[in-house]
Amino acid sequence: MLLTLRRLLRYAVLSTVMAALVGGSLAAAPAKTASPPSRAVAVLAGGCFWGMEDVFEKLRGVTNVEAGYSGGSRATAHYESVSTGTTGHAESVRITFDPRLISYRTLLDVYFRVAHDPTELNRQGPDAGTQYRSVIFYANQAQRRDARAEIARLSKSKAYGAPIVTQVDALAAFYPAEDYHQHFADRNPVDPYIVTIDDPKVVALRGRFPQLLKR
């Protein structure tokens, strides 16, 4: 009888110790949280893609910018066809960025305040046609909400002397433009179009968003 009581007592003590150890280890385990994504994509259109590309390439957190076409079919996604203004495409840029360093909303801020004029309908400066229209191609519902919220904010504040005509469309596809269009401003810094139309955008970027520039 005494031996049985001792065994029961030992079992109870061991059970209590094990429960405490297990409970303590579970309590000490840190809660797992989802890591923020290190890569996201934005597709924006606002006139000639040379200038758009040149502006966004200079932002810290942007890892790549590619000129291309969005809004039409693969069959017509080449410069000669897009230039007719009948394909549904807009000259666009696909911006790959690290959202831990720069947010989508910040990209939109640069887009509206520096990269183009959102009040010009189917044109930008000397370039006219639907292929030069102002349009945000959203990749998900979060981007759609951010785009609409930014347009509403700017409209309410009367940031411009005319209504914003920027479209907000779902991104169906992005087709890279021909090689000679890629990084055109960097490769052709003295081209008259770059000097006259695009360089002023970069000057404005440096003046308004110096904190966003790559070092």
Secondary structure, DSSP 8 states (H G I E B T S, - for coil): -HHHHHHHHHHHHHHHHHHHHHHHHHHHS--------S-EEEEEEES-HHHHHHHHTTBTTEEEEEEEEESS-GGG-SHHHHTTT-SS-EEEEEEEE-TTTS-HHHHHHHIIIII--TT-TTEETTEESGGG-EEEEESSHHHHHHHHHHHHHHHHTT-SSS----EEEE----EE--GGGTTHHHH-TT-HHIIIIIHHHHHHHHHH-GGGB--
